[in-house]
Amino acid sequence: MGGPPGMKVLALVLPLGLDTFALAAALGLAGLEPRDRVRVTLLFAGFELAMPLAGYAAGDLAGGVAGTAADFLAIALLAGIGLYLLWPRSEEAEAARLGLFGRARGWAALGLGLSISLDELAMGVAIGLLRQPILLVAVLVAAQAALATQLGLRLGGRVGERGREWSERGAGLILLALAAILLVERLSGRGLL
């Protein structure tokens, strides 16, 4: 990705914050108890810090094996995350997922943390495939997760279901746009990051 590195990092981190906000807003809308807000915030931030690091390790290894194809794999992965966020979910599936939030202890907490951070895992793989530094991105993702979770939990009732859905769609569109920019840069020979 050519251009200012700060803008590229923001382009990677912002969509993840929108997705986290959307899920936290759903929790706020569903009526999560105030005493559980800190626990959920720490859970989200912890998983969203760890998953890009785990994904990076896998992506860095795969990037070494894949060579120049790694750029295109990373672009496809970013586009896939974007499409996943745009894909409509049934109300039953979303209700079952939100049901985990209320019981977020033990194995349910592990499942909840994994469900919220799979896009961060994929983002870490993409960054590893591109063989870029991950530490700044991981710290920013964890910080945005804490902030977005608190905002979503507190504003969930005010944002409503429609606002939550738009936030998630916005995240998907940003990632698709980022994948398109990367593809154009790669094809034009300017290189990535």
N, CA, C and O of each residue as an XYZ file, in Angstrom:
772
protein
N       0.848     -1.171      0.000
C       0.000      0.000      0.000
C       0.883      1.219      0.000
O       1.613      1.441      0.965
N       0.844      2.003     -1.027
C       1.608      3.229     -1.054
C       0.907      4.287     -0.230
O      -0.198      4.063      0.266
N       1.544      5.445     -0.078
C       0.929      6.537      0.640
C       1.321      6.542      2.100
O       2.142      5.737      2.539
N       0.716      7.471      2.860
C       1.086      7.605      4.271
C       0.733      6.360      5.071
O      -0.407      5.899      5.019
N       1.705      5.799      5.820
C       1.442      4.581      6.571
C       0.341      4.754      7.611
O      -0.408      3.812      7.873
N       0.228      5.934      8.205
C      -0.807      6.156      9.213
C      -2.205      5.976      8.656
O      -3.082      5.426      9.323
N      -2.411      6.440      7.438
C      -3.729      6.299      6.805
C      -4.038      4.833      6.518
O      -5.185      4.403      6.644
N      -3.029      4.072      6.138
C      -3.231      2.661      5.835
C      -3.569      1.882      7.110
O      -4.422      0.994      7.095
N      -2.900      2.220      8.199
C      -3.199      1.559      9.472
C      -4.630      1.885      9.897
O      -5.363      1.004     10.347
N      -5.027      3.155      9.752
C      -6.408      3.525     10.080
C      -7.401      2.787      9.196
O      -8.470      2.388      9.659
N      -7.057      2.602      7.926
C      -7.941      1.876      7.015
C      -8.089      0.416      7.426
O      -9.117     -0.202      7.152
N      -7.083     -0.135      8.075
C      -7.171     -1.510      8.571
C      -7.958     -1.582      9.885
O      -8.707     -2.533     10.109
N      -7.786     -0.577     10.752
C      -8.343     -0.630     12.100
C      -9.790     -0.139     12.160
O     -10.600     -0.713     12.888
N     -10.129      0.905     11.413
C     -11.463      1.508     11.488
C     -12.598      0.518     11.242
O     -13.550      0.495     12.022
N     -12.538     -0.299     10.194
C     -13.653     -1.232      9.979
C     -13.853     -2.198     11.145
O     -14.982     -2.580     11.454
N     -12.757     -2.590     11.787
C     -12.875     -3.501     12.924
C     -13.582     -2.813     14.087
O     -14.342     -3.448     14.818
N     -13.333     -1.518     14.258
C     -14.015     -0.757     15.307
C     -15.503     -0.637     15.035
O     -16.315     -0.710     15.957
N     -15.862     -0.455     13.774
C     -17.282     -0.362     13.431
C     -17.993     -1.681     13.705
O     -19.118     -1.696     14.204
N     -17.338     -2.775     13.381
C     -17.914     -4.095     13.624
C     -18.082     -4.344     15.127
O     -19.117     -4.848     15.560
N     -17.075     -3.994     15.912
C     -17.149     -4.158     17.363
C     -18.255     -3.289     17.930
O     -19.018     -3.730     18.790
N     -18.345     -2.053     17.452
C     -19.400     -1.155     17.904
C     -20.773     -1.758     17.609
O     -21.670     -1.712     18.451
N     -20.934     -2.320     16.414
C     -22.224     -2.903     16.034
C     -22.625     -4.024     16.987
O     -23.777     -4.095     17.416
N     -21.681     -4.895     17.318
C     -21.997     -5.996     18.232
C     -22.265     -5.494     19.652
O     -23.171     -5.981     20.327
N     -21.478     -4.526     20.094
C     -21.688     -3.973     21.432
C     -23.011     -3.215     21.500
O     -23.687     -3.245     22.528
N     -23.386     -2.537     20.416
C     -24.665     -1.833     20.385
C     -25.816     -2.823     20.483
O     -26.832     -2.540     21.117
N     -25.657     -3.979     19.857
C     -26.683     -5.015     19.966
C     -26.819     -5.474     21.413
O     -27.926     -5.725     21.889
N     -25.702     -5.581     22.101
C     -25.736     -5.941     23.520
C     -26.432     -4.859     24.327
O     -27.259     -5.149     25.192
N     -26.090     -3.609     24.038
C     -26.736     -2.500     24.739
C     -28.227     -2.486     24.467
O     -29.026     -2.208     25.361
N     -28.597     -2.783     23.246
C     -30.002     -2.844     22.857
C     -30.706     -4.017     23.544
O     -31.873     -3.919     23.921
N     -29.982     -5.121     23.700
C     -30.554     -6.314     24.332
C     -30.637     -6.172     25.852
O     -31.286     -6.983     26.513
N     -29.989     -5.152     26.408
C     -30.116     -4.903     27.836
C     -29.062     -5.578     28.694
O     -29.391     -6.136     29.740
N     -27.823     -5.542     28.286
C     -26.739     -6.085     29.092
C     -26.664     -5.321     30.407
O     -26.768     -4.094     30.429
N     -26.487     -6.037     31.480
C     -26.411     -5.412     32.800
C     -25.187     -4.507     32.889
O     -24.128     -4.864     32.375
N     -25.306     -3.342     33.530
C     -24.164     -2.428     33.654
C     -22.940     -3.073     34.316
O     -21.810     -2.751     33.950
N     -23.143     -3.970     35.273
C     -22.005     -4.593     35.948
C     -21.206     -5.510     35.017
O     -20.053     -5.835     35.298
N     -21.823     -5.921     33.917
C     -21.140     -6.799     32.968
C     -20.391     -6.032     31.878
O     -19.674     -6.635     31.079
N     -20.552     -4.716     31.841
C     -19.913     -3.924     30.776
C     -18.391     -4.014     30.814
O     -17.751     -4.157     29.773
N     -17.811     -3.931     32.012
C     -16.350     -3.992     32.114
C     -15.855     -5.366     31.687
O     -14.865     -5.474     30.962
N     -16.535     -6.412     32.130
C     -16.132     -7.774     31.775
C     -16.183     -7.985     30.266
O     -15.258     -8.559     29.692
N     -17.244     -7.531     29.624
C     -17.385     -7.685     28.179
C     -16.338     -6.836     27.450
O     -15.771     -7.275     26.449
N     -16.083     -5.633     27.945
C     -15.074     -4.771     27.320
C     -13.695     -5.425     27.386
O     -12.970     -5.441     26.391
N     -13.327     -5.964     28.546
C     -12.029     -6.636     28.681
C     -11.962     -7.883     27.808
O     -10.927     -8.170     27.206
N     -13.058     -8.619     27.738
C     -13.110     -9.810     26.898
C     -12.897     -9.446     25.427
O     -12.072    -10.055     24.747
N     -13.644     -8.451     24.942
C     -13.515     -8.032     23.551
C     -12.103     -7.530     23.269
O     -11.479     -7.951     22.295
N     -11.596     -6.636     24.110
C     -10.270     -6.049     23.882
C      -9.172     -7.114     23.937
O      -8.238     -7.080     23.136
N      -9.277     -8.046     24.866
C      -8.274     -9.100     24.982
C      -8.223     -9.991     23.757
O      -7.148    -10.283     23.234
N      -9.387    -10.420     23.303
C      -9.418    -11.270     22.114
C      -8.986    -10.494     20.879
O      -8.292    -11.029     20.014
N      -9.398     -9.225     20.797
C      -9.058     -8.442     19.616
C      -7.593     -8.007     19.612
O      -7.090     -7.568     18.578
N      -6.906     -8.118     20.734
C      -5.466     -7.917     20.775
C      -4.745     -9.207     20.372
O      -3.787     -9.176     19.600
N      -5.211    -10.326     20.896
C      -4.529    -11.603     20.677
C      -4.726    -12.149     19.263
O      -3.793    -12.707     18.684
N      -5.912    -11.998     18.708
C      -6.192    -12.636     17.421
C      -5.384    -12.076     16.256
O      -4.941    -12.866     15.422
N      -5.162    -10.761     16.142
C      -4.305    -10.318     15.040
C      -2.874    -10.845     15.181
O      -2.213    -11.132     14.182
N      -2.403    -10.969     16.414
C      -1.056    -11.493     16.626
C      -0.966    -12.954     16.190
O       0.006    -13.362     15.553
N      -1.991    -13.737     16.540
C      -2.013    -15.141     16.115
C      -2.131    -15.239     14.595
O      -1.451    -16.046     13.961
N      -2.996    -14.418     14.024
C      -3.151    -14.420     12.572
C      -1.885    -13.972     11.871
O      -1.529    -14.503     10.819
N      -1.206    -12.996     12.452
C       0.038    -12.502     11.872
C       1.083    -13.610     11.795
O       1.758    -13.765     10.777
N       1.212    -14.372     12.865
C       2.195    -15.459     12.881
C       1.911    -16.442     11.743
O       2.827    -16.874     11.044
N       0.636    -16.789     11.565
C       0.274    -17.709     10.489
C       0.486    -17.069      9.116
O       0.989    -17.710      8.193
N       0.098    -15.800      8.994
C       0.240    -15.116      7.712
C       1.690    -14.871      7.331
O       2.048    -14.967      6.158
N       2.530    -14.555      8.315
C       3.948    -14.337      8.051
C       4.589    -15.620      7.538
O       5.375    -15.604      6.590
N       4.241    -16.728      8.179
C       4.755    -18.026      7.750
C       4.263    -18.353      6.340
O       5.043    -18.756      5.478
N       2.957    -18.174      6.118
C       2.387    -18.458      4.796
C       2.941    -17.501      3.751
O       3.141    -17.888      2.600
N       3.192    -16.238      4.147
C       3.739    -15.256      3.214
C       5.122    -15.650      2.731
O       5.471    -15.429      1.571
N       5.916    -16.241      3.634
C       7.242    -16.707      3.242
C       7.156    -17.842      2.249
O       7.992    -17.949      1.353
N       6.159    -18.689      2.397
C       5.979    -19.827      1.499
C       5.347    -19.390      0.177
O       5.741    -19.864     -0.889
N       4.367    -18.487      0.247
C       3.611    -18.097     -0.944
C       4.349    -17.116     -1.843
O       4.020    -16.994     -3.023
N       5.334    -16.420     -1.308
C       6.095    -15.465     -2.116
C       5.236    -14.323     -2.613
O       4.486    -13.731     -1.836
N       5.330    -14.001     -3.895
C       4.599    -12.854     -4.443
C       3.090    -13.088     -4.484
O       2.324    -12.126     -4.547
N       2.660    -14.315     -4.451
C       1.224    -14.596     -4.415
C       0.620    -14.165     -3.081
O      -0.598    -14.016     -2.978
N       1.448    -13.965     -2.064
C       0.954    -13.571     -0.747
C       0.204    -12.246     -0.806
O      -0.777    -12.061     -0.086
N       0.656    -11.310     -1.664
C      -0.040    -10.038     -1.799
C      -1.489    -10.261     -2.228
O      -2.415     -9.662     -1.681
N      -1.660    -11.125     -3.208
C      -3.005    -11.375     -3.721
C      -3.845    -12.168     -2.712
O      -5.056    -11.965     -2.619
N      -3.211    -13.060     -1.964
C      -3.934    -13.769     -0.901
C      -4.415    -12.795      0.165
O      -5.537    -12.919      0.656
N      -3.576    -11.827      0.526
C      -3.958    -10.827      1.523
C      -5.124     -9.978      1.017
O      -6.054     -9.686      1.768
N      -5.074     -9.586     -0.248
C      -6.162     -8.798     -0.836
C      -7.457     -9.603     -0.824
O      -8.514     -9.077     -0.475
N      -7.379    -10.868     -1.203
C      -8.568    -11.726     -1.196
C      -9.122    -11.893      0.218
O     -10.337    -11.912      0.416
N      -8.240    -12.011      1.184
C      -8.668    -12.158      2.573
C      -9.384    -10.901      3.063
O     -10.422    -11.003      3.717
N      -8.847     -9.718      2.756
C      -9.508     -8.465      3.144
C     -10.878     -8.348      2.477
O     -11.852     -7.948      3.115
N     -10.948     -8.697      1.200
C     -12.232     -8.658      0.491
C     -13.214     -9.658      1.109
O     -14.404     -9.370      1.236
N     -12.709    -10.829      1.491
C     -13.564    -11.834      2.126
C     -14.129    -11.356      3.454
O     -15.298    -11.599      3.755
N     -13.310    -10.679      4.250
C     -13.800    -10.130      5.524
C     -14.892     -9.100      5.241
O     -15.931     -9.080      5.901
N     -14.638     -8.244      4.249
C     -15.633     -7.235      3.888
C     -16.952     -7.856      3.466
O     -18.017     -7.411      3.894
N     -16.888     -8.883      2.626
C     -18.114     -9.564      2.188
C     -18.817    -10.245      3.359
O     -20.045    -10.233      3.439
N     -18.046    -10.836      4.262
C     -18.636    -11.470      5.445
C     -19.431    -10.451      6.264
O     -20.531    -10.746      6.732
N     -18.873     -9.263      6.433
C     -19.562     -8.236      7.209
C     -20.798     -7.713      6.493
O     -21.741     -7.253      7.137
N     -20.801     -7.779      5.167
C     -21.972     -7.331      4.408
C     -23.049     -8.405      4.292
O     -24.210     -8.099      4.018
N     -22.664     -9.654      4.499
C     -23.595    -10.773      4.330
C     -24.709    -10.676      5.372
O     -24.432    -10.567      6.566
N     -25.967    -10.716      4.928
C     -27.064    -10.617      5.899
C     -27.123    -11.850      6.803
O     -26.915    -12.977      6.355
N     -27.407    -11.613      8.065
C     -27.535    -12.706      9.035
C     -29.003    -12.825      9.436
O     -29.723    -11.831      9.532
N     -29.419    -14.047      9.664
C     -30.800    -14.246     10.087
C     -30.979    -13.729     11.511
O     -30.031    -13.695     12.296
N     -32.182    -13.335     11.825
C     -32.464    -12.838     13.176
C     -32.246    -13.932     14.217
O     -31.827    -13.645     15.339
N     -32.527    -15.177     13.856
C     -32.337    -16.286     14.796
C     -30.861    -16.485     15.118
O     -30.490    -16.683     16.274
N     -30.022    -16.430     14.082
C     -28.578    -16.609     14.300
C     -28.021    -15.476     15.145
O     -27.194    -15.707     16.027
N     -28.469    -14.253     14.882
C     -27.993    -13.103     15.654
C     -28.488    -13.179     17.097
O     -27.754    -12.827     18.021
N     -29.729    -13.637     17.299
C     -30.260    -13.776     18.658
C     -29.496    -14.841     19.439
O     -29.221    -14.663     20.626
N     -29.154    -15.944     18.781
C     -28.372    -16.990     19.445
C     -26.990    -16.472     19.815
O     -26.474    -16.771     20.892
N     -26.398    -15.700     18.921
C     -25.087    -15.126     19.199
C     -25.168    -14.161     20.384
O     -24.301    -14.174     21.258
N     -26.193    -13.337     20.411
C     -26.359    -12.393     21.520
C     -26.665    -13.118     22.820
O     -26.336    -12.619     23.896
N     -27.289    -14.286     22.739
C     -27.560    -15.068     23.941
C     -26.269    -15.475     24.634
O     -26.240    -15.609     25.857
N     -25.206    -15.672     23.870
C     -23.903    -15.988     24.458
C     -23.395    -14.850     25.335
O     -22.719    -15.084     26.336
N     -23.721    -13.625     24.957
C     -23.209    -12.483     25.694
C     -23.657    -12.503     27.148
O     -22.876    -12.206     28.052
N     -24.895    -12.848     27.362
C     -25.418    -12.861     28.717
C     -24.791    -13.943     29.583
O     -24.761    -13.820     30.807
N     -24.288    -15.007     28.953
C     -23.684    -16.114     29.699
C     -22.172    -16.157     29.479
O     -21.568    -17.228     29.525
N     -21.571    -15.014     29.245
C     -20.161    -14.958     28.867
C     -19.240    -15.302     30.024
O     -18.520    -14.448     30.542
N     -19.275    -16.557     30.415
C     -18.383    -17.076     31.442
C     -17.911    -18.455     30.970
O     -18.642    -19.165     30.280
N     -16.705    -18.820     31.340
C     -16.186    -20.139     30.994
C     -16.109    -20.353     29.499
O     -15.599    -19.508     28.763
N     -16.627    -21.505     29.049
C     -16.582    -21.857     27.633
C     -17.396    -20.888     26.788
O     -17.029    -20.593     25.650
N     -18.502    -20.391     27.341
C     -19.307    -19.419     26.590
C     -18.495    -18.151     26.329
O     -18.610    -17.559     25.256
N     -17.676    -17.725     27.295
C     -16.827    -16.539     27.108
C     -15.801    -16.794     26.015
O     -15.522    -15.907     25.208
N     -15.239    -17.993     25.980
C     -14.280    -18.341     24.940
C     -14.944    -18.279     23.565
O     -14.387    -17.709     22.626
N     -16.127    -18.864     23.453
C     -16.863    -18.824     22.187
C     -17.226    -17.410     21.780
O     -17.158    -17.057     20.603
N     -17.610    -16.608     22.748
C     -17.956    -15.216     22.482
C     -16.734    -14.441     22.000
O     -16.806    -13.697     21.022
N     -15.622    -14.619     22.689
C     -14.394    -13.929     22.296
C     -13.948    -14.324     20.901
O     -13.514    -13.478     20.119
N     -14.054    -15.601     20.589
C     -13.685    -16.059     19.249
C     -14.631    -15.495     18.192
O     -14.193    -15.090     17.115
N     -15.928    -15.467     18.500
C     -16.893    -14.994     17.505
C     -16.696    -13.519     17.192
O     -16.914    -13.097     16.056
N     -16.293    -12.736     18.165
C     -16.113    -11.305     17.932
C     -14.793    -10.992     17.252
O     -14.652     -9.925     16.654
N     -13.814    -11.902     17.328
C     -12.465    -11.552     16.875
C     -11.982    -12.337     15.660
O     -10.800    -12.264     15.324
N     -12.846    -13.074     15.000
C     -12.409    -13.818     13.811
C     -11.962    -12.887     12.696
O     -11.037    -13.212     11.951
N     -12.615    -11.719     12.573
C     -12.163    -10.785     11.542
C     -10.787    -10.213     11.886
O     -10.005     -9.908     10.986
N     -10.484    -10.063     13.179
C      -9.144     -9.620     13.579
C      -8.098    -10.695     13.275
O      -6.974    -10.380     12.886
N      -8.472    -11.954     13.453
C      -7.579    -13.054     13.107
C      -7.251    -12.995     11.613
O      -6.089    -13.086     11.218
N      -8.288    -12.843     10.796
C      -8.086    -12.774      9.347
C      -7.269    -11.539      8.971
O      -6.434    -11.598      8.068
N      -7.504    -10.427      9.655
C      -6.730     -9.218      9.382
C      -5.255     -9.456      9.719
O      -4.371     -9.023      8.980
N      -4.993    -10.136     10.823
C      -3.617    -10.457     11.189
C      -2.954    -11.335     10.146
O      -1.780    -11.143      9.828
N      -3.692    -12.296      9.609
C      -3.149    -13.150      8.546
C      -2.791    -12.289      7.330
O      -1.725    -12.453      6.737
N      -3.695    -11.369      6.966
C      -3.432    -10.493      5.809
C      -2.179     -9.657      6.042
O      -1.359     -9.513      5.135
N      -2.021     -9.109      7.232
C      -0.838     -8.294      7.525
C       0.419     -9.162      7.503
O       1.472     -8.732      7.033
N       0.299    -10.386      8.014
C       1.432    -11.311      7.960
C       1.793    -11.694      6.537
O       2.974    -11.793      6.204
N       0.789    -11.910      5.689
C       1.048    -12.230      4.287
C       1.770    -11.076      3.599
O       2.627    -11.281      2.739
N       1.407     -9.868      3.995
C       2.058     -8.691      3.422
C       3.412     -8.419      4.075
O       4.155     -7.534      3.650
N       3.718     -9.200      5.118
C       4.983     -9.104      5.852
C       5.216     -7.697      6.390
O       6.285     -7.115      6.208
N       4.184     -7.159      7.062
C       4.237     -5.831      7.647
C       4.271     -5.926      9.164
O       3.838     -6.931      9.727
N       4.783     -4.887      9.841
C       4.811     -4.890     11.312
C       3.390     -4.946     11.875
O       2.488     -4.291     11.353
N       3.196     -5.712     12.920
C       1.864     -5.933     13.467
C       1.620     -5.239     14.793
O       0.467     -4.971     15.130
N       2.640     -4.945     15.545
C       2.453     -4.475     16.916
C       1.570     -3.238     17.001
O       0.644     -3.211     17.812
N       1.827     -2.212     16.189
C       1.010     -1.000     16.223
C      -0.443     -1.324     15.903
O      -1.350     -0.844     16.583
N      -0.669     -2.130     14.879
C      -2.037     -2.481     14.501
C      -2.733     -3.229     15.637
O      -3.890     -2.939     15.943
N      -2.050     -4.187     16.269
C      -2.655     -4.964     17.354
C      -3.026     -4.071     18.535
O      -4.104     -4.220     19.110
N      -2.147     -3.155     18.896
C      -2.438     -2.247     20.016
C      -3.612     -1.336     19.663
O      -4.498     -1.116     20.489
N      -3.622     -0.808     18.443
C      -4.735      0.056     18.024
C      -6.048     -0.716     17.956
O      -7.099     -0.179     18.307
N      -6.000     -1.957     17.512
C      -7.215     -2.777     17.453
C      -7.754     -3.013     18.865
O      -8.962     -2.922     19.084
N      -6.881     -3.312     19.818
C      -7.327     -3.520     21.201
C      -7.906     -2.232     21.784
O      -8.930     -2.262     22.467
N      -7.257     -1.116     21.517
C      -7.763      0.171     22.034
C      -9.114      0.510     21.411
O     -10.032      0.928     22.116
N      -9.243      0.334     20.103
C     -10.534      0.619     19.470
C     -11.594     -0.336     19.966
O     -12.760      0.041     20.082
N     -11.208     -1.573     20.262
C     -12.187     -2.545     20.764
C     -12.747     -2.092     22.108
O     -13.955     -2.164     22.335
N     -11.878     -1.630     22.993
C     -12.335     -1.152     24.301
C     -13.241      0.061     24.137
O     -14.306      0.127     24.752
N     -12.830      1.015     23.317
C     -13.625      2.222     23.110
C     -14.942      1.910     22.401
O     -16.004      2.352     22.839
N     -14.873      1.152     21.312
C     -16.080      0.831     20.549
C     -17.058      0.004     21.375
O     -18.272      0.176     21.257
N     -16.540     -0.892     22.209
C     -17.417     -1.705     23.054
C     -18.154     -0.832     24.065
O     -19.369     -0.954     24.227
N     -17.419      0.049     24.743
C     -18.062      0.925     25.716
C     -19.090      1.836     25.059
O     -20.190      2.011     25.583
N     -18.738      2.419     23.911
C     -19.696      3.268     23.200
C     -20.922      2.477     22.767
O     -22.055      2.925     22.941
N     -20.689      1.307     22.207
C     -21.813      0.485     21.761
C     -22.719      0.053     22.890
O     -23.943      0.090     22.759
N     -22.124     -0.359     24.004
C     -22.932     -0.788     25.146
C     -23.773      0.361     25.691
O     -24.933      0.171     26.057
N     -23.191      1.534     25.741
C     -23.888      2.688     26.312
C     -24.892      3.315     25.347
O     -25.911      3.858     25.774
N     -24.603      3.240     24.049
C     -25.476      3.876     23.067
C     -26.392      2.898     22.356
O     -27.194      3.303     21.514
N     -26.289      1.625     22.679
C     -27.052      0.596     21.971
C     -28.532      0.868     21.886
O     -29.135      0.703     20.826
N     -29.125      1.283     22.986
C     -30.557      1.569     22.991
C     -30.912      2.759     22.120
O     -31.996      2.812     21.539
N     -30.001      3.710     22.030
C     -30.248      4.918     21.235
C     -29.982      4.677     19.751
O     -30.678      5.218     18.891
N     -28.970      3.860     19.458
C     -28.602      3.596     18.072
C     -29.663      2.733     17.402
O     -30.032      2.975     16.252
N     -30.144      1.744     18.109
C     -31.156      0.854     17.570
C     -30.597     -0.165     16.593
O     -29.415     -0.136     16.250
N     -31.442     -1.044     16.163
C     -31.052     -2.131     15.269
C     -30.569     -1.615     13.921
O     -29.606     -2.133     13.356
N     -31.237     -0.600     13.417
C     -30.856     -0.055     12.114
C     -29.465      0.551     12.121
O     -28.680      0.323     11.200
N     -29.161      1.314     13.145
C     -27.830      1.918     13.257
C     -26.749      0.865     13.385
O     -25.663      1.006     12.821
N     -27.047     -0.189     14.126
C     -26.100     -1.283     14.298
C     -25.821     -1.955     12.958
O     -24.669     -2.243     12.633
N     -26.866     -2.203     12.187
C     -26.697     -2.842     10.881
C     -25.895     -1.955      9.931
O     -25.051     -2.453      9.186
N     -26.150     -0.651      9.950
C     -25.411      0.265      9.085
C     -23.946      0.318      9.475
O     -23.077      0.426      8.610
N     -23.666      0.245     10.755
C     -22.274      0.256     11.217
C     -21.532     -0.961     10.686
O     -20.399     -0.852     10.216
N     -22.177     -2.118     10.762
C     -21.549     -3.344     10.274
C     -21.355     -3.296      8.758
O     -20.316     -3.715      8.246
N     -22.351     -2.789      8.051
C     -22.220     -2.671      6.585
C     -21.111     -1.693      6.213
O     -20.359     -1.932      5.268
N     -21.011     -0.598      6.952
C     -19.939      0.374      6.698
C     -18.573     -0.265      6.839
O     -17.673     -0.001      6.042
N     -18.417     -1.102      7.847
C     -17.146     -1.802      8.049
C     -16.837     -2.697      6.848
O     -15.702     -2.726      6.372
N     -17.826     -3.415      6.365
C     -17.632     -4.278      5.206
C     -17.261     -3.494      3.957
O     -16.390     -3.913      3.194
N     -17.915     -2.364      3.746
C     -17.617     -1.539      2.573
C     -16.204     -0.953      2.632
O     -15.518     -0.882      1.612
N     -15.773     -0.538      3.817
C     -14.419      0.011      3.952
C     -13.381     -1.062      3.627
O     -12.399     -0.785      2.938
N     -13.592     -2.278      4.115
C     -12.629     -3.347      3.829
C     -12.623     -3.719      2.349
O     -11.565     -4.009      1.790
N     -13.775     -3.716      1.719
C     -13.818     -3.987      0.272
C     -13.098     -2.886     -0.506
O     -12.382     -3.168     -1.467
N     -13.288     -1.641     -0.093
C     -12.597     -0.533     -0.756
C     -11.088     -0.652     -0.560
O     -10.322     -0.415     -1.493
N     -10.662     -1.014      0.638
C      -9.242     -1.189      0.911
C      -8.663     -2.307      0.035
O      -7.575     -2.160     -0.521
N      -9.385     -3.414     -0.085
C      -8.931     -4.513     -0.938
C      -8.820     -4.057     -2.391
O      -7.872     -4.427     -3.084
N      -9.779     -3.256     -2.857
C      -9.735     -2.758     -4.236
C      -8.537     -1.831     -4.439
O      -7.862     -1.910     -5.466
N      -8.269     -0.957     -3.472
C      -7.112     -0.051     -3.569
C      -5.815     -0.851     -3.612
O      -4.930     -0.571     -4.420
N      -5.712     -1.842     -2.744
C      -4.514     -2.684     -2.731
C      -4.328     -3.415     -4.059
O      -3.213     -3.528     -4.567
N      -5.422     -3.904     -4.607
C      -5.335     -4.619     -5.878
C      -4.862     -3.688     -6.990
O      -3.997     -4.058     -7.784
N      -5.423     -2.490     -7.051
C      -5.017     -1.526     -8.070
C      -3.544     -1.172     -7.897
O      -2.796     -1.116     -8.873
N      -3.121     -0.929     -6.635
C      -1.714     -0.608     -6.392
C      -0.799     -1.772     -6.798
O       0.258     -1.562     -7.391
N      -1.211     -2.974     -6.476
C      -0.391     -4.151     -6.803
C      -0.287     -4.331     -8.314
O       0.795     -4.581     -8.846
N      -1.409     -4.202     -8.992
C      -1.417     -4.380    -10.452
C      -0.687     -3.263    -11.171
O      -0.136     -3.468    -12.252
N      -0.683     -2.080    -10.570
C       0.015     -0.957    -11.196
C       1.515     -0.993    -10.901
O       2.272     -0.169    -11.415
N       1.940     -1.941    -10.079
C       3.360     -2.111     -9.779
C       3.899     -1.219     -8.683
O       5.111     -1.161     -8.476
N       3.007     -0.508     -7.960
C       3.467      0.385     -6.908
C       3.791     -0.363     -5.621
O       4.436      0.187     -4.729
N       3.355     -1.590     -5.522
C       3.665     -2.363     -4.310
C       2.666     -2.140     -3.212
O       1.794     -1.278     -3.314
N       2.792     -2.907     -2.174
C       1.855     -2.876     -1.059
C       2.536     -2.330      0.178
O       3.719     -2.563      0.427
N       1.757     -1.604      0.936
C       2.195     -1.002      2.201
C       3.498     -0.350      1.996
O       4.056      0.223      2.932
